[in-house]
């Protein structure tokens, strides 16, 4: 059954009904107590009359015992419910595969995402030699990357050649992952290399430094994620001839008072 409820509301409702199934006398009051939300506020959240406060989301997620993918979708739906940015319409197509630690090499090594993106070009020869040429890697490396993608179920061989199996792939977010950390390290190293190799007219590198209120970090993450989604929507149509990667870094330069930030967000 389709529902217009945000994912985080669905997960709250699912968990409540699961507990009630085990214990028919389990009440909304008991559920609120167990996940740390006042019963009256919880009732309003489940009825769509108010949103879940961001500062309570981490605690609620822990008490719902969500897995990495569920945590990401929970946070994402919560962030979207707080967002008020307008402009380019975000593509709402949810046909995407979420990658986790089992896709270690695909996530860590940049060539895998790049090969998948090649299949979205307006004109693309999926032969190993063409892949190697477009990405400036040797053919042996191209063969390994393609085989990894086939093994992972992201590419498949057909009578006419290779085919992309899933329109979109992504990783978890706001979930600690050594694999994703390694991926970010690789993206940073690649970014430094491209800074020297690519003409300034074909790239954009910029930085900004501000004094900030740590309570607005969640708002900043909402803006960054919506910006990424709008970039994807911007390039959904058109004559696609190149594959680009965007990397956004937002980090403290001062020593962070972790306890203060955790209490505020």
C-alpha positions in Angstrom: 0.0 0.0 0.0 1.4 3.4 -1.0 1.6 6.2 1.5 2.6 9.8 1.4 3.9 9.7 5.0 7.6 10.5 5.4 9.8 7.5 5.9 10.6 8.4 9.5 6.9 8.4 10.3 6.5 5.1 8.7 9.3 3.6 10.8 7.8 5.0 14.0 4.4 3.6 13.1 5.9 0.2 12.1 7.8 -0.1 15.3 4.7 0.8 17.4 2.5 -1.8 15.6 5.3 -4.4 16.0 5.4 -3.8 19.7 1.6 -3.9 19.9 1.6 -7.2 18.1 3.8 -8.7 20.7 1.9 -7.1 23.5 -1.7 -6.1 22.6 -2.0 -3.8 25.7 1.1 -1.8 24.6 0.0 1.9 24.5 1.0 5.1 22.8 2.1 6.3 26.2 4.4 3.3 26.7 5.8 3.8 23.2 6.6 7.5 23.9 8.2 6.5 27.1 10.4 3.9 25.5 11.7 6.1 22.6 11.9 9.3 24.7 9.1 11.4 23.1 6.1 12.8 25.1 3.0 10.8 24.1 1.1 13.9 23.0 3.9 15.0 20.8 4.3 11.5 19.4 0.6 11.3 18.6 0.9 14.6 16.6 4.0 13.3 14.8 2.2 10.1 13.7 -0.8 12.1 12.6 1.3 14.5 10.5 0.5 17.5 12.6 4.1 18.2 13.6 7.6 16.9 12.8 10.1 15.0 14.8 12.6 17.5 16.3 16.0 17.0 14.8 17.7 17.2 18.2 15.8 14.0 19.3 16.4 12.0 16.1 19.7 10.3 17.1 18.2 9.1 20.4 15.0 7.9 18.7 17.0 6.0 16.0 19.1 4.2 18.6 15.9 3.1 20.4 14.3 1.9 17.2 17.4 -0.3 16.5 17.6 0.7 12.8 20.1 -0.7 10.4 22.5 1.5 8.4 20.2 1.8 5.3 17.2 2.5 7.5 19.1 5.1 9.4 20.1 6.9 6.2 16.5 6.9 4.9 15.2 8.0 8.3 17.6 11.0 8.4 17.0 11.8 4.8 13.2 12.0 5.1 13.6 14.0 8.3 16.0 16.5 6.7 13.6 16.8 3.7 10.7 17.6 6.0 12.8 20.6 7.4 13.9 21.9 4.0 12.4 25.1 2.5 14.7 25.7 -0.5 13.2 26.3 -3.9 14.5 26.4 -7.5 15.4 23.3 -9.6 12.9 20.6 -9.0 14.5 17.6 -7.4 14.1 14.3 -9.2 11.8 12.2 -7.0 12.7 8.9 -8.7 13.5 6.4 -6.0 14.8 3.6 -8.3 18.2 3.4 -6.6 20.3 0.8 -4.9 21.9 1.7 -1.6 25.4 0.4 -1.3 26.8 -0.8 2.0 30.1 -2.3 3.3 29.6 -5.5 1.2 30.3 -3.3 -1.9 33.7 -2.2 -0.4 35.7 -2.0 -3.6 32.9 -0.4 -5.6 32.5 2.4 -3.0 36.2 3.0 -2.4 37.6 3.0 -5.9 36.5 6.0 -8.0 36.6 4.1 -11.3 33.5 2.1 -10.4 31.1 5.1 -10.1 32.7 6.6 -13.2 32.0 3.5 -15.3 28.4 3.4 -14.1 28.1 7.1 -15.1 29.5 6.4 -18.5 26.4 4.4 -19.3 24.3 7.6 -18.9 26.2 9.4 -21.7 24.2 10.3 -24.8 26.6 8.2 -26.9 28.7 5.5 -25.3 30.6 2.5 -26.5 30.6 -0.1 -23.6 33.7 -2.0 -24.9 36.6 -2.3 -22.5 38.9 -0.3 -24.8 36.4 2.6 -24.9 35.9 2.6 -21.1 39.7 2.6 -20.6 40.1 5.4 -23.1 37.3 7.6 -21.7 38.6 7.3 -18.1 42.3 7.3 -19.0 43.0 4.0 -17.3 44.6 0.9 -18.8 42.4 -1.9 -20.2 43.3 -4.4 -17.6 42.1 -2.0 -14.9 38.9 -1.4 -16.9 38.3 -5.2 -17.1 38.7 -5.6 -13.3 36.3 -2.7 -12.7 33.7 -4.0 -15.1 33.9 -7.5 -13.5 33.5 -6.0 -10.0 30.4 -4.2 -11.2 29.0 -7.4 -12.7 29.7 -9.4 -9.6 28.0 -6.7 -7.5 24.9 -6.8 -9.7 25.3 -3.3 -11.0 26.1 -4.3 -14.6 25.1 -7.3 -16.6 26.1 -8.7 -19.9 23.4 -8.9 -22.6 23.4 -10.0 -26.3 24.1 -6.4 -27.3 26.8 -5.7 -24.7 26.9 -4.4 -21.1 23.9 -2.9 -19.5 23.5 -0.9 -16.3 21.1 -2.7 -13.9 20.1 0.1 -11.6 19.5 3.7 -12.6 21.0 5.1 -9.4 23.3 4.0 -6.7 24.2 5.6 -3.4 25.8 4.9 -0.1 24.5 5.4 3.4 24.7 8.8 5.1 25.2 9.9 8.7 26.3 6.3 9.5 30.0 5.7 10.5 31.7 3.6 7.8 35.4 2.9 7.3 34.7 2.1 3.7 33.0 5.4 3.0 35.9 7.2 4.8 38.3 5.5 2.4 36.2 6.6 -0.5 36.3 10.2 0.7 40.1 10.0 1.0 40.3 8.7 -2.5 38.1 11.5 -3.8 40.2 14.1 -2.0 43.4 12.7 -3.6 41.7 12.7 -7.0 40.6 16.2 -6.5 44.1 17.4 -5.8 45.3 15.6 -9.0 42.6 17.2 -11.2 43.3 20.6 -9.8 46.6 20.5 -11.7 45.5 18.6 -14.7 42.2 20.2 -15.7 41.9 23.6 -17.3 40.3 26.2 -15.0 37.4 26.7 -17.5 36.4 23.1 -17.0 36.4 22.9 -13.2 35.4 24.9 -10.2 37.2 24.8 -6.8 36.2 27.2 -4.1 36.4 27.5 -0.3 34.6 29.5 2.3 35.4 30.1 5.9 32.9 31.4 8.5 32.3 31.5 12.2 29.3 29.4 12.9 26.6 28.6 15.4 26.9 24.8 15.9 23.2 24.4 16.3 22.8 25.3 12.6 25.0 22.3 11.4 21.9 20.3 10.6 20.5 23.2 8.5 23.9 23.3 6.6 23.7 19.6 5.9 20.1 20.0 4.6 21.3 22.7 2.2 24.3 20.6 1.0 22.2 17.5 0.4 19.5 19.4 -1.4 22.2 21.1 -3.5 23.6 17.7 -4.5 20.1 16.5 -5.4 19.5 19.6 -7.5 22.8 19.2 -9.3 21.7 15.6 -10.2 18.3 16.9 -11.5 20.0 19.7 -13.4 22.0 17.2 -15.5 19.3 14.6 -15.8 18.5 15.9 -19.3 20.6 17.2 -22.2 23.4 16.0 -24.4 25.6 14.1 -22.0 29.1 13.8 -23.3 31.3 13.9 -20.1 31.3 12.4 -16.6 32.0 14.8 -13.7 32.3 14.3 -10.0 31.5 16.8 -7.3 33.0 16.8 -3.8 31.8 19.1 -1.1 33.7 19.4 2.2 32.3 21.0 5.3 34.4 20.7 8.4 35.6 22.5 11.5 38.9 24.3 11.7 38.6 24.9 15.5 38.7 22.1 18.1 35.1 21.0 18.4 33.3 20.9 21.7 31.6 17.5 20.9 29.4 17.5 24.0 28.1 21.0 23.3 27.3 20.2 19.6 25.7 16.9 20.5 23.4 18.6 23.0 22.4 21.4 20.6 21.6 19.3 17.5 
